[in-house]
Amino acid sequence: MSSDEPSIGRRYLQETRYRREGLGERGPAYPAVPRFKEYPQASQRLVLDPAPGPAAADLWACLRERRSLRQYRERALSLEELTALVWAAQGVTLAGHPHLLRTAPSAGALYPVETYLAVHRVTGVDPGIWHLHIPDFALELLNPGDCRRALVEACLSQNFLGAGAVVFIWTGILNRAMSKYRERAIRYLFLDAGHICQNLMLAATALGLGCCPVGAFFDEEVEQLTQVDGQEEVALYLAAVGAVEGR
Ligand SMILES: Cc1cc2nc3c(=O)[nH]c(=O)nc-3n(C[C@H](O)[C@H](O)[C@H](O)COP(=O)(O)O)c2cc1C
């Protein structure tokens, strides 16, 4: 590649800019896919109860105190804590809307980001990889068992991924967003994931827990853990959560 040829990342940003001279459709059209993913074959299903929320927290204090924390205590999370975290990340706040509007914004209300949990230590929840079913606010067990070692390895040997109580894993379903926004949709996938993760971090802070986002991972290994194909649904982002000292 010659040095004056723009790199793939720069080309992507240039080629997906909205320009006044033409917002017309460019590039191939992509098929619509279902708005919600579900696993009817899941070996366990756990419907979460979002009703009894934890004690109120001061938003400004949470913004001040939010930090990426990577040292976790042994303590398991309670189901109530897990429920609050999941709700903060992707809870439905306008159930009457056809897209089930959530705690985090999403471009075009398409919600291309799927949430999976690697549960290590949550009271009353079996360890394993779970998927969040949005309409029922339910966890679906995809792969039972201890996945700590695989997760640490998938995340470039960052040990805190195995030390926390739960790891949130976010993937993106490309056509759910590309069917409307074509190539520009890829920008929105990452923006959506960022909003979700910040909600999670603030909720973890409000609950006195520690949380750390993770963007360094071997994509294919995370996709294997979540059983997604890495083509139509790809790994985007993770975040570890656990109990911490002094909170
Ligand atoms: C997109 C993104 C990816 C990140 N990836 C990692 C990671 O792989 N490992 C890690 O330890 N921290 C990771 N972090 C956390 C940052 O290191 C952290 O946000 C930064 O040092 C600022 O500290 P603070 O979050 O405590 O304010 C990531 C943060 C972001 C926003």
The ligand as a MOL file (V3000), in Angstrom:
LIG
                    3D

  0  0  0     0  0            999 V3000
M  V30 BEGIN CTAB
M  V30 COUNTS 31 33 0 0 0
M  V30 BEGIN ATOM
M  V30 1 C -13.6110 1.5040 24.4230 0
M  V30 2 C -12.8910 1.1760 25.7080 0
M  V30 3 C -12.1330 0.0360 25.7880 0
M  V30 4 C -11.4660 -0.2800 26.9720 0
M  V30 5 N -10.7870 -1.4610 27.0580 0
M  V30 6 C -10.1830 -1.7920 28.2020 0
M  V30 7 C -9.5080 -3.0430 28.3220 0
M  V30 8 O -9.4930 -3.8560 27.4090 0
M  V30 9 N -8.9070 -3.3230 29.5140 0
M  V30 10 C -8.9160 -2.4540 30.5630 0
M  V30 11 O -8.3600 -2.7750 31.6070 0
M  V30 12 N -9.5550 -1.2580 30.4870 0
M  V30 13 C -10.1830 -0.9120 29.3400 0
M  V30 14 N -10.8670 0.2710 29.2480 0
M  V30 15 C -10.9160 1.1820 30.4110 0
M  V30 16 C -10.0080 2.3850 30.2450 0
M  V30 17 O -8.6600 1.9960 30.4530 0
M  V30 18 C -10.4320 3.4840 31.2400 0
M  V30 19 O -11.7350 3.9130 30.9190 0
M  V30 20 C -9.4750 4.6660 31.2030 0
M  V30 21 O -8.2070 4.3050 31.7040 0
M  V30 22 C -9.9990 5.8330 32.0150 0
M  V30 23 O -10.2170 5.4470 33.3730 0
M  V30 24 P -11.6440 5.5390 34.0960 0
M  V30 25 O -12.6300 4.7040 33.2940 0
M  V30 26 O -11.4080 4.9650 35.4630 0
M  V30 27 O -12.0560 6.9600 34.1290 0
M  V30 28 C -11.5420 0.5860 28.0860 0
M  V30 29 C -12.3150 1.7470 27.9960 0
M  V30 30 C -12.9820 2.0450 26.8400 0
M  V30 31 C -13.8640 3.2670 26.7910 0
M  V30 END ATOM
M  V30 BEGIN BOND
M  V30 1 1 1 2
M  V30 2 1 2 3
M  V30 3 2 2 30
M  V30 4 2 3 4
M  V30 5 1 4 5
M  V30 6 1 4 28
M  V30 7 2 5 6
M  V30 8 1 6 7
M  V30 9 1 6 13
M  V30 10 2 7 8
M  V30 11 1 7 9
M  V30 12 1 9 10
M  V30 13 2 10 11
M  V30 14 1 10 12
M  V30 15 2 12 13
M  V30 16 1 13 14
M  V30 17 1 14 15
M  V30 18 1 14 28
M  V30 19 1 15 16
M  V30 20 1 16 17
M  V30 21 1 16 18
M  V30 22 1 18 19
M  V30 23 1 18 20
M  V30 24 1 20 21
M  V30 25 1 20 22
M  V30 26 1 22 23
M  V30 27 1 23 24
M  V30 28 2 24 25
M  V30 29 1 24 26
M  V30 30 1 24 27
M  V30 31 2 28 29
M  V30 32 1 29 30
M  V30 33 1 30 31
M  V30 END BOND
M  V30 END CTAB
M  END
